[in-house]
């Protein structure tokens, strides 16, 4: 919202300068430019050893493409939305399913836990975790480790 206001003001100022003929174009300094490569699907792979904040940022950043994913029984489980978890990880290994509390899937990470809100099972469409847990809770049993 803030950028929309700032952008509007900058555009109006630039258009006024363009009409007045007082713009001074400035070339880009190629020595300061960096190249951003195209994202690949492999970059969306979740490393559960990472800290929870890094994983939450990655999940947000990689949606809608390439979408973060992990392995569940050797198949790709895509993760569309997650939030910080209130569950304690205690001695759980990173990637372990620690709870199904609050219709969310709570997963241990390198430091805390995150709660998955929307996922896509292999060969299925993306759904809220509560819907998937209603029908497939056996595949996502507490104690199961993702990423294997």
Chimera marker file (.cmm) of the C-alpha trace (Angstrom):
<marker_set name="trace">
<marker id="1" x="0.000" y="0.000" z="0.000" r="1" g="1" b="0" radius="0.5"/>
<marker id="2" x="2.823" y="2.392" z="0.854" r="1" g="1" b="0" radius="0.5"/>
<marker id="3" x="4.580" y="1.667" z="-2.436" r="1" g="1" b="0" radius="0.5"/>
<marker id="4" x="1.374" y="2.303" z="-4.379" r="1" g="1" b="0" radius="0.5"/>
<marker id="5" x="1.202" y="5.823" z="-2.950" r="1" g="1" b="0" radius="0.5"/>
<marker id="6" x="4.919" y="6.472" z="-3.468" r="1" g="1" b="0" radius="0.5"/>
<marker id="7" x="4.771" y="5.060" z="-6.996" r="1" g="1" b="0" radius="0.5"/>
<marker id="8" x="1.854" y="7.287" z="-7.894" r="1" g="1" b="0" radius="0.5"/>
<marker id="9" x="3.715" y="10.378" z="-6.683" r="1" g="1" b="0" radius="0.5"/>
<marker id="10" x="6.913" y="9.386" z="-8.504" r="1" g="1" b="0" radius="0.5"/>
<marker id="11" x="5.030" y="8.710" z="-11.741" r="1" g="1" b="0" radius="0.5"/>
<marker id="12" x="3.302" y="12.091" z="-11.670" r="1" g="1" b="0" radius="0.5"/>
<marker id="13" x="6.580" y="13.889" z="-10.962" r="1" g="1" b="0" radius="0.5"/>
<marker id="14" x="8.337" y="11.993" z="-13.772" r="1" g="1" b="0" radius="0.5"/>
<marker id="15" x="5.545" y="12.719" z="-16.270" r="1" g="1" b="0" radius="0.5"/>
<marker id="16" x="5.699" y="16.434" z="-15.414" r="1" g="1" b="0" radius="0.5"/>
<marker id="17" x="9.475" y="16.444" z="-15.974" r="1" g="1" b="0" radius="0.5"/>
<marker id="18" x="9.057" y="14.510" z="-19.230" r="1" g="1" b="0" radius="0.5"/>
<marker id="19" x="6.522" y="17.044" z="-20.556" r="1" g="1" b="0" radius="0.5"/>
<marker id="20" x="8.795" y="19.913" z="-19.512" r="1" g="1" b="0" radius="0.5"/>
<marker id="21" x="11.777" y="18.288" z="-21.245" r="1" g="1" b="0" radius="0.5"/>
<marker id="22" x="13.974" y="18.467" z="-18.167" r="1" g="1" b="0" radius="0.5"/>
<marker id="23" x="14.599" y="14.747" z="-17.593" r="1" g="1" b="0" radius="0.5"/>
<marker id="24" x="18.243" y="13.716" z="-17.506" r="1" g="1" b="0" radius="0.5"/>
<marker id="25" x="18.438" y="10.014" z="-18.365" r="1" g="1" b="0" radius="0.5"/>
<marker id="26" x="21.110" y="8.090" z="-16.503" r="1" g="1" b="0" radius="0.5"/>
<marker id="27" x="22.547" y="4.843" z="-17.804" r="1" g="1" b="0" radius="0.5"/>
<marker id="28" x="22.772" y="1.785" z="-15.594" r="1" g="1" b="0" radius="0.5"/>
<marker id="29" x="26.176" y="0.989" z="-14.144" r="1" g="1" b="0" radius="0.5"/>
<marker id="30" x="26.668" y="-2.595" z="-15.333" r="1" g="1" b="0" radius="0.5"/>
<marker id="31" x="29.388" y="-3.144" z="-12.706" r="1" g="1" b="0" radius="0.5"/>
<marker id="32" x="26.761" y="-2.723" z="-9.972" r="1" g="1" b="0" radius="0.5"/>
<marker id="33" x="24.080" y="-4.814" z="-11.686" r="1" g="1" b="0" radius="0.5"/>
<marker id="34" x="23.489" y="-8.406" z="-10.645" r="1" g="1" b="0" radius="0.5"/>
<marker id="35" x="21.918" y="-11.201" z="-12.610" r="1" g="1" b="0" radius="0.5"/>
<marker id="36" x="18.977" y="-13.041" z="-11.074" r="1" g="1" b="0" radius="0.5"/>
<marker id="37" x="18.754" y="-16.509" z="-12.580" r="1" g="1" b="0" radius="0.5"/>
<marker id="38" x="15.455" y="-18.199" z="-13.329" r="1" g="1" b="0" radius="0.5"/>
<marker id="39" x="14.147" y="-20.189" z="-10.383" r="1" g="1" b="0" radius="0.5"/>
<marker id="40" x="14.095" y="-23.949" z="-10.749" r="1" g="1" b="0" radius="0.5"/>
<marker id="41" x="11.771" y="-26.433" z="-9.086" r="1" g="1" b="0" radius="0.5"/>
<marker id="42" x="14.727" y="-27.963" z="-7.253" r="1" g="1" b="0" radius="0.5"/>
<marker id="43" x="15.285" y="-24.663" z="-5.390" r="1" g="1" b="0" radius="0.5"/>
<marker id="44" x="11.872" y="-25.150" z="-3.763" r="1" g="1" b="0" radius="0.5"/>
<marker id="45" x="13.037" y="-28.279" z="-1.915" r="1" g="1" b="0" radius="0.5"/>
<marker id="46" x="12.634" y="-27.819" z="1.844" r="1" g="1" b="0" radius="0.5"/>
<marker id="47" x="15.615" y="-28.515" z="4.095" r="1" g="1" b="0" radius="0.5"/>
<marker id="48" x="13.993" y="-29.206" z="7.460" r="1" g="1" b="0" radius="0.5"/>
<marker id="49" x="17.329" y="-28.559" z="9.220" r="1" g="1" b="0" radius="0.5"/>
<marker id="50" x="16.849" y="-24.841" z="8.452" r="1" g="1" b="0" radius="0.5"/>
<marker id="51" x="15.351" y="-22.536" z="11.056" r="1" g="1" b="0" radius="0.5"/>
<marker id="52" x="11.595" y="-21.935" z="11.051" r="1" g="1" b="0" radius="0.5"/>
<marker id="53" x="11.747" y="-18.277" z="9.954" r="1" g="1" b="0" radius="0.5"/>
<marker id="54" x="13.882" y="-19.135" z="6.924" r="1" g="1" b="0" radius="0.5"/>
<marker id="55" x="11.456" y="-21.893" z="5.934" r="1" g="1" b="0" radius="0.5"/>
<marker id="56" x="8.379" y="-19.674" z="6.364" r="1" g="1" b="0" radius="0.5"/>
<marker id="57" x="9.962" y="-16.960" z="4.208" r="1" g="1" b="0" radius="0.5"/>
<marker id="58" x="10.927" y="-19.504" z="1.567" r="1" g="1" b="0" radius="0.5"/>
<marker id="59" x="7.397" y="-20.932" z="1.446" r="1" g="1" b="0" radius="0.5"/>
<marker id="60" x="5.943" y="-17.438" z="0.926" r="1" g="1" b="0" radius="0.5"/>
<marker id="61" x="8.607" y="-16.445" z="-1.609" r="1" g="1" b="0" radius="0.5"/>
<marker id="62" x="8.235" y="-19.557" z="-3.754" r="1" g="1" b="0" radius="0.5"/>
<marker id="63" x="4.460" y="-19.330" z="-4.088" r="1" g="1" b="0" radius="0.5"/>
<marker id="64" x="3.123" y="-19.422" z="-6.821" r="1" g="1" b="0" radius="0.5"/>
<marker id="65" x="6.320" y="-20.670" z="-8.515" r="1" g="1" b="0" radius="0.5"/>
<marker id="66" x="8.126" y="-22.984" z="-8.099" r="1" g="1" b="0" radius="0.5"/>
<marker id="67" x="6.224" y="-23.854" z="-4.843" r="1" g="1" b="0" radius="0.5"/>
<marker id="68" x="8.157" y="-25.368" z="-1.956" r="1" g="1" b="0" radius="0.5"/>
<marker id="69" x="8.057" y="-29.114" z="-1.618" r="1" g="1" b="0" radius="0.5"/>
<marker id="70" x="9.313" y="-31.989" z="0.463" r="1" g="1" b="0" radius="0.5"/>
<marker id="71" x="9.178" y="-35.748" z="0.100" r="1" g="1" b="0" radius="0.5"/>
<marker id="72" x="6.495" y="-37.964" z="1.586" r="1" g="1" b="0" radius="0.5"/>
<marker id="73" x="7.127" y="-41.671" z="1.033" r="1" g="1" b="0" radius="0.5"/>
<marker id="74" x="9.394" y="-40.769" z="-1.882" r="1" g="1" b="0" radius="0.5"/>
<marker id="75" x="6.767" y="-38.575" z="-3.572" r="1" g="1" b="0" radius="0.5"/>
<marker id="76" x="6.587" y="-34.780" z="-3.800" r="1" g="1" b="0" radius="0.5"/>
<marker id="77" x="4.381" y="-33.047" z="-1.211" r="1" g="1" b="0" radius="0.5"/>
<marker id="78" x="3.904" y="-29.388" z="-2.183" r="1" g="1" b="0" radius="0.5"/>
<marker id="79" x="3.558" y="-26.711" z="0.515" r="1" g="1" b="0" radius="0.5"/>
<marker id="80" x="1.538" y="-23.600" z="-0.342" r="1" g="1" b="0" radius="0.5"/>
<marker id="81" x="1.035" y="-21.917" z="3.034" r="1" g="1" b="0" radius="0.5"/>
<marker id="82" x="2.494" y="-22.167" z="6.531" r="1" g="1" b="0" radius="0.5"/>
<marker id="83" x="2.607" y="-20.165" z="9.751" r="1" g="1" b="0" radius="0.5"/>
<marker id="84" x="4.652" y="-20.315" z="12.971" r="1" g="1" b="0" radius="0.5"/>
<marker id="85" x="3.564" y="-23.175" z="15.200" r="1" g="1" b="0" radius="0.5"/>
<marker id="86" x="2.727" y="-23.039" z="18.882" r="1" g="1" b="0" radius="0.5"/>
<marker id="87" x="3.731" y="-26.681" z="19.355" r="1" g="1" b="0" radius="0.5"/>
<marker id="88" x="6.938" y="-27.590" z="21.133" r="1" g="1" b="0" radius="0.5"/>
<marker id="89" x="9.402" y="-29.638" z="19.110" r="1" g="1" b="0" radius="0.5"/>
<marker id="90" x="11.065" y="-31.110" z="22.234" r="1" g="1" b="0" radius="0.5"/>
<marker id="91" x="13.413" y="-33.800" z="20.909" r="1" g="1" b="0" radius="0.5"/>
<marker id="92" x="11.750" y="-34.341" z="17.532" r="1" g="1" b="0" radius="0.5"/>
<marker id="93" x="14.003" y="-34.693" z="14.495" r="1" g="1" b="0" radius="0.5"/>
<marker id="94" x="13.677" y="-31.916" z="11.887" r="1" g="1" b="0" radius="0.5"/>
<marker id="95" x="10.969" y="-32.854" z="9.380" r="1" g="1" b="0" radius="0.5"/>
<marker id="96" x="9.007" y="-34.919" z="11.910" r="1" g="1" b="0" radius="0.5"/>
<marker id="97" x="5.247" y="-34.527" z="12.066" r="1" g="1" b="0" radius="0.5"/>
<marker id="98" x="4.664" y="-33.563" z="15.684" r="1" g="1" b="0" radius="0.5"/>
<marker id="99" x="0.939" y="-32.808" z="15.766" r="1" g="1" b="0" radius="0.5"/>
<marker id="100" x="-2.337" y="-32.307" z="13.898" r="1" g="1" b="0" radius="0.5"/>
<marker id="101" x="-3.518" y="-29.586" z="16.311" r="1" g="1" b="0" radius="0.5"/>
<marker id="102" x="-5.888" y="-26.892" z="15.096" r="1" g="1" b="0" radius="0.5"/>
<marker id="103" x="-6.482" y="-28.577" z="11.745" r="1" g="1" b="0" radius="0.5"/>
<marker id="104" x="-2.898" y="-27.816" z="10.794" r="1" g="1" b="0" radius="0.5"/>
<marker id="105" x="0.065" y="-30.089" z="10.273" r="1" g="1" b="0" radius="0.5"/>
<marker id="106" x="2.835" y="-29.151" z="12.725" r="1" g="1" b="0" radius="0.5"/>
<marker id="107" x="6.360" y="-30.020" z="11.565" r="1" g="1" b="0" radius="0.5"/>
<marker id="108" x="9.637" y="-29.810" z="13.505" r="1" g="1" b="0" radius="0.5"/>
<marker id="109" x="12.378" y="-27.675" z="11.940" r="1" g="1" b="0" radius="0.5"/>
<marker id="110" x="15.966" y="-26.946" z="12.887" r="1" g="1" b="0" radius="0.5"/>
<marker id="111" x="14.928" y="-24.692" z="15.764" r="1" g="1" b="0" radius="0.5"/>
<marker id="112" x="11.153" y="-24.623" z="16.333" r="1" g="1" b="0" radius="0.5"/>
<marker id="113" x="8.086" y="-25.873" z="14.485" r="1" g="1" b="0" radius="0.5"/>
<marker id="114" x="5.949" y="-24.574" z="11.653" r="1" g="1" b="0" radius="0.5"/>
<marker id="115" x="2.273" y="-25.282" z="10.975" r="1" g="1" b="0" radius="0.5"/>
<marker id="116" x="1.350" y="-26.178" z="7.411" r="1" g="1" b="0" radius="0.5"/>
<marker id="117" x="-1.997" y="-24.704" z="6.377" r="1" g="1" b="0" radius="0.5"/>
<marker id="118" x="-2.330" y="-25.662" z="2.707" r="1" g="1" b="0" radius="0.5"/>
<marker id="119" x="-0.585" y="-28.552" z="0.963" r="1" g="1" b="0" radius="0.5"/>
<marker id="120" x="-0.915" y="-30.684" z="-2.137" r="1" g="1" b="0" radius="0.5"/>
<marker id="121" x="-0.604" y="-34.445" z="-1.866" r="1" g="1" b="0" radius="0.5"/>
<marker id="122" x="0.973" y="-36.290" z="-4.826" r="1" g="1" b="0" radius="0.5"/>
<marker id="123" x="-1.535" y="-36.557" z="-7.679" r="1" g="1" b="0" radius="0.5"/>
<marker id="124" x="-4.162" y="-34.439" z="-5.864" r="1" g="1" b="0" radius="0.5"/>
<marker id="125" x="-5.157" y="-30.787" z="-5.837" r="1" g="1" b="0" radius="0.5"/>
<marker id="126" x="-3.994" y="-28.267" z="-3.229" r="1" g="1" b="0" radius="0.5"/>
<marker id="127" x="-6.276" y="-28.227" z="-0.181" r="1" g="1" b="0" radius="0.5"/>
<marker id="128" x="-6.321" y="-26.872" z="3.351" r="1" g="1" b="0" radius="0.5"/>
<marker id="129" x="-4.588" y="-29.297" z="5.716" r="1" g="1" b="0" radius="0.5"/>
<marker id="130" x="-7.799" y="-29.871" z="7.674" r="1" g="1" b="0" radius="0.5"/>
<marker id="131" x="-9.438" y="-31.351" z="4.551" r="1" g="1" b="0" radius="0.5"/>
<marker id="132" x="-6.467" y="-33.599" z="3.822" r="1" g="1" b="0" radius="0.5"/>
<marker id="133" x="-6.202" y="-34.719" z="7.447" r="1" g="1" b="0" radius="0.5"/>
<marker id="134" x="-9.886" y="-35.709" z="7.399" r="1" g="1" b="0" radius="0.5"/>
<marker id="135" x="-9.260" y="-38.178" z="4.595" r="1" g="1" b="0" radius="0.5"/>
<marker id="136" x="-5.572" y="-39.110" z="4.691" r="1" g="1" b="0" radius="0.5"/>
<marker id="137" x="-4.368" y="-38.743" z="8.257" r="1" g="1" b="0" radius="0.5"/>
<marker id="138" x="-2.774" y="-42.214" z="8.058" r="1" g="1" b="0" radius="0.5"/>
<marker id="139" x="-0.271" y="-40.992" z="5.416" r="1" g="1" b="0" radius="0.5"/>
<marker id="140" x="0.546" y="-37.991" z="7.630" r="1" g="1" b="0" radius="0.5"/>
<marker id="141" x="0.722" y="-39.772" z="10.974" r="1" g="1" b="0" radius="0.5"/>
<marker id="142" x="2.393" y="-38.157" z="13.971" r="1" g="1" b="0" radius="0.5"/>
<marker id="143" x="6.029" y="-39.289" z="14.110" r="1" g="1" b="0" radius="0.5"/>
<marker id="144" x="6.417" y="-39.664" z="10.358" r="1" g="1" b="0" radius="0.5"/>
<marker id="145" x="9.447" y="-37.807" z="8.959" r="1" g="1" b="0" radius="0.5"/>
<marker id="146" x="9.111" y="-35.676" z="5.828" r="1" g="1" b="0" radius="0.5"/>
<marker id="147" x="11.963" y="-35.304" z="3.403" r="1" g="1" b="0" radius="0.5"/>
<marker id="148" x="12.723" y="-39.010" z="3.147" r="1" g="1" b="0" radius="0.5"/>
<link id1="1" id2="2" r="1" g="1" b="0" radius="0.2"/>
<link id1="2" id2="3" r="1" g="1" b="0" radius="0.2"/>
<link id1="3" id2="4" r="1" g="1" b="0" radius="0.2"/>
<link id1="4" id2="5" r="1" g="1" b="0" radius="0.2"/>
<link id1="5" id2="6" r="1" g="1" b="0" radius="0.2"/>
<link id1="6" id2="7" r="1" g="1" b="0" radius="0.2"/>
<link id1="7" id2="8" r="1" g="1" b="0" radius="0.2"/>
<link id1="8" id2="9" r="1" g="1" b="0" radius="0.2"/>
<link id1="9" id2="10" r="1" g="1" b="0" radius="0.2"/>
<link id1="10" id2="11" r="1" g="1" b="0" radius="0.2"/>
<link id1="11" id2="12" r="1" g="1" b="0" radius="0.2"/>
<link id1="12" id2="13" r="1" g="1" b="0" radius="0.2"/>
<link id1="13" id2="14" r="1" g="1" b="0" radius="0.2"/>
<link id1="14" id2="15" r="1" g="1" b="0" radius="0.2"/>
<link id1="15" id2="16" r="1" g="1" b="0" radius="0.2"/>
<link id1="16" id2="17" r="1" g="1" b="0" radius="0.2"/>
<link id1="17" id2="18" r="1" g="1" b="0" radius="0.2"/>
<link id1="18" id2="19" r="1" g="1" b="0" radius="0.2"/>
<link id1="19" id2="20" r="1" g="1" b="0" radius="0.2"/>
<link id1="20" id2="21" r="1" g="1" b="0" radius="0.2"/>
<link id1="21" id2="22" r="1" g="1" b="0" radius="0.2"/>
<link id1="22" id2="23" r="1" g="1" b="0" radius="0.2"/>
<link id1="23" id2="24" r="1" g="1" b="0" radius="0.2"/>
<link id1="24" id2="25" r="1" g="1" b="0" radius="0.2"/>
<link id1="25" id2="26" r="1" g="1" b="0" radius="0.2"/>
<link id1="26" id2="27" r="1" g="1" b="0" radius="0.2"/>
<link id1="27" id2="28" r="1" g="1" b="0" radius="0.2"/>
<link id1="28" id2="29" r="1" g="1" b="0" radius="0.2"/>
<link id1="29" id2="30" r="1" g="1" b="0" radius="0.2"/>
<link id1="30" id2="31" r="1" g="1" b="0" radius="0.2"/>
<link id1="31" id2="32" r="1" g="1" b="0" radius="0.2"/>
<link id1="32" id2="33" r="1" g="1" b="0" radius="0.2"/>
<link id1="33" id2="34" r="1" g="1" b="0" radius="0.2"/>
<link id1="34" id2="35" r="1" g="1" b="0" radius="0.2"/>
<link id1="35" id2="36" r="1" g="1" b="0" radius="0.2"/>
<link id1="36" id2="37" r="1" g="1" b="0" radius="0.2"/>
<link id1="37" id2="38" r="1" g="1" b="0" radius="0.2"/>
<link id1="38" id2="39" r="1" g="1" b="0" radius="0.2"/>
<link id1="39" id2="40" r="1" g="1" b="0" radius="0.2"/>
<link id1="40" id2="41" r="1" g="1" b="0" radius="0.2"/>
<link id1="41" id2="42" r="1" g="1" b="0" radius="0.2"/>
<link id1="42" id2="43" r="1" g="1" b="0" radius="0.2"/>
<link id1="43" id2="44" r="1" g="1" b="0" radius="0.2"/>
<link id1="44" id2="45" r="1" g="1" b="0" radius="0.2"/>
<link id1="45" id2="46" r="1" g="1" b="0" radius="0.2"/>
<link id1="46" id2="47" r="1" g="1" b="0" radius="0.2"/>
<link id1="47" id2="48" r="1" g="1" b="0" radius="0.2"/>
<link id1="48" id2="49" r="1" g="1" b="0" radius="0.2"/>
<link id1="49" id2="50" r="1" g="1" b="0" radius="0.2"/>
<link id1="50" id2="51" r="1" g="1" b="0" radius="0.2"/>
<link id1="51" id2="52" r="1" g="1" b="0" radius="0.2"/>
<link id1="52" id2="53" r="1" g="1" b="0" radius="0.2"/>
<link id1="53" id2="54" r="1" g="1" b="0" radius="0.2"/>
<link id1="54" id2="55" r="1" g="1" b="0" radius="0.2"/>
<link id1="55" id2="56" r="1" g="1" b="0" radius="0.2"/>
<link id1="56" id2="57" r="1" g="1" b="0" radius="0.2"/>
<link id1="57" id2="58" r="1" g="1" b="0" radius="0.2"/>
<link id1="58" id2="59" r="1" g="1" b="0" radius="0.2"/>
<link id1="59" id2="60" r="1" g="1" b="0" radius="0.2"/>
<link id1="60" id2="61" r="1" g="1" b="0" radius="0.2"/>
<link id1="61" id2="62" r="1" g="1" b="0" radius="0.2"/>
<link id1="62" id2="63" r="1" g="1" b="0" radius="0.2"/>
<link id1="63" id2="64" r="1" g="1" b="0" radius="0.2"/>
<link id1="64" id2="65" r="1" g="1" b="0" radius="0.2"/>
<link id1="65" id2="66" r="1" g="1" b="0" radius="0.2"/>
<link id1="66" id2="67" r="1" g="1" b="0" radius="0.2"/>
<link id1="67" id2="68" r="1" g="1" b="0" radius="0.2"/>
<link id1="68" id2="69" r="1" g="1" b="0" radius="0.2"/>
<link id1="69" id2="70" r="1" g="1" b="0" radius="0.2"/>
<link id1="70" id2="71" r="1" g="1" b="0" radius="0.2"/>
<link id1="71" id2="72" r="1" g="1" b="0" radius="0.2"/>
<link id1="72" id2="73" r="1" g="1" b="0" radius="0.2"/>
<link id1="73" id2="74" r="1" g="1" b="0" radius="0.2"/>
<link id1="74" id2="75" r="1" g="1" b="0" radius="0.2"/>
<link id1="75" id2="76" r="1" g="1" b="0" radius="0.2"/>
<link id1="76" id2="77" r="1" g="1" b="0" radius="0.2"/>
<link id1="77" id2="78" r="1" g="1" b="0" radius="0.2"/>
<link id1="78" id2="79" r="1" g="1" b="0" radius="0.2"/>
<link id1="79" id2="80" r="1" g="1" b="0" radius="0.2"/>
<link id1="80" id2="81" r="1" g="1" b="0" radius="0.2"/>
<link id1="81" id2="82" r="1" g="1" b="0" radius="0.2"/>
<link id1="82" id2="83" r="1" g="1" b="0" radius="0.2"/>
<link id1="83" id2="84" r="1" g="1" b="0" radius="0.2"/>
<link id1="84" id2="85" r="1" g="1" b="0" radius="0.2"/>
<link id1="85" id2="86" r="1" g="1" b="0" radius="0.2"/>
<link id1="86" id2="87" r="1" g="1" b="0" radius="0.2"/>
<link id1="87" id2="88" r="1" g="1" b="0" radius="0.2"/>
<link id1="88" id2="89" r="1" g="1" b="0" radius="0.2"/>
<link id1="89" id2="90" r="1" g="1" b="0" radius="0.2"/>
<link id1="90" id2="91" r="1" g="1" b="0" radius="0.2"/>
<link id1="91" id2="92" r="1" g="1" b="0" radius="0.2"/>
<link id1="92" id2="93" r="1" g="1" b="0" radius="0.2"/>
<link id1="93" id2="94" r="1" g="1" b="0" radius="0.2"/>
<link id1="94" id2="95" r="1" g="1" b="0" radius="0.2"/>
<link id1="95" id2="96" r="1" g="1" b="0" radius="0.2"/>
<link id1="96" id2="97" r="1" g="1" b="0" radius="0.2"/>
<link id1="97" id2="98" r="1" g="1" b="0" radius="0.2"/>
<link id1="98" id2="99" r="1" g="1" b="0" radius="0.2"/>
<link id1="99" id2="100" r="1" g="1" b="0" radius="0.2"/>
<link id1="100" id2="101" r="1" g="1" b="0" radius="0.2"/>
<link id1="101" id2="102" r="1" g="1" b="0" radius="0.2"/>
<link id1="102" id2="103" r="1" g="1" b="0" radius="0.2"/>
<link id1="103" id2="104" r="1" g="1" b="0" radius="0.2"/>
<link id1="104" id2="105" r="1" g="1" b="0" radius="0.2"/>
<link id1="105" id2="106" r="1" g="1" b="0" radius="0.2"/>
<link id1="106" id2="107" r="1" g="1" b="0" radius="0.2"/>
<link id1="107" id2="108" r="1" g="1" b="0" radius="0.2"/>
<link id1="108" id2="109" r="1" g="1" b="0" radius="0.2"/>
<link id1="109" id2="110" r="1" g="1" b="0" radius="0.2"/>
<link id1="110" id2="111" r="1" g="1" b="0" radius="0.2"/>
<link id1="111" id2="112" r="1" g="1" b="0" radius="0.2"/>
<link id1="112" id2="113" r="1" g="1" b="0" radius="0.2"/>
<link id1="113" id2="114" r="1" g="1" b="0" radius="0.2"/>
<link id1="114" id2="115" r="1" g="1" b="0" radius="0.2"/>
<link id1="115" id2="116" r="1" g="1" b="0" radius="0.2"/>
<link id1="116" id2="117" r="1" g="1" b="0" radius="0.2"/>
<link id1="117" id2="118" r="1" g="1" b="0" radius="0.2"/>
<link id1="118" id2="119" r="1" g="1" b="0" radius="0.2"/>
<link id1="119" id2="120" r="1" g="1" b="0" radius="0.2"/>
<link id1="120" id2="121" r="1" g="1" b="0" radius="0.2"/>
<link id1="121" id2="122" r="1" g="1" b="0" radius="0.2"/>
<link id1="122" id2="123" r="1" g="1" b="0" radius="0.2"/>
<link id1="123" id2="124" r="1" g="1" b="0" radius="0.2"/>
<link id1="124" id2="125" r="1" g="1" b="0" radius="0.2"/>
<link id1="125" id2="126" r="1" g="1" b="0" radius="0.2"/>
<link id1="126" id2="127" r="1" g="1" b="0" radius="0.2"/>
<link id1="127" id2="128" r="1" g="1" b="0" radius="0.2"/>
<link id1="128" id2="129" r="1" g="1" b="0" radius="0.2"/>
<link id1="129" id2="130" r="1" g="1" b="0" radius="0.2"/>
<link id1="130" id2="131" r="1" g="1" b="0" radius="0.2"/>
<link id1="131" id2="132" r="1" g="1" b="0" radius="0.2"/>
<link id1="132" id2="133" r="1" g="1" b="0" radius="0.2"/>
<link id1="133" id2="134" r="1" g="1" b="0" radius="0.2"/>
<link id1="134" id2="135" r="1" g="1" b="0" radius="0.2"/>
<link id1="135" id2="136" r="1" g="1" b="0" radius="0.2"/>
<link id1="136" id2="137" r="1" g="1" b="0" radius="0.2"/>
<link id1="137" id2="138" r="1" g="1" b="0" radius="0.2"/>
<link id1="138" id2="139" r="1" g="1" b="0" radius="0.2"/>
<link id1="139" id2="140" r="1" g="1" b="0" radius="0.2"/>
<link id1="140" id2="141" r="1" g="1" b="0" radius="0.2"/>
<link id1="141" id2="142" r="1" g="1" b="0" radius="0.2"/>
<link id1="142" id2="143" r="1" g="1" b="0" radius="0.2"/>
<link id1="143" id2="144" r="1" g="1" b="0" radius="0.2"/>
<link id1="144" id2="145" r="1" g="1" b="0" radius="0.2"/>
<link id1="145" id2="146" r="1" g="1" b="0" radius="0.2"/>
<link id1="146" id2="147" r="1" g="1" b="0" radius="0.2"/>
<link id1="147" id2="148" r="1" g="1" b="0" radius="0.2"/>
</marker_set>
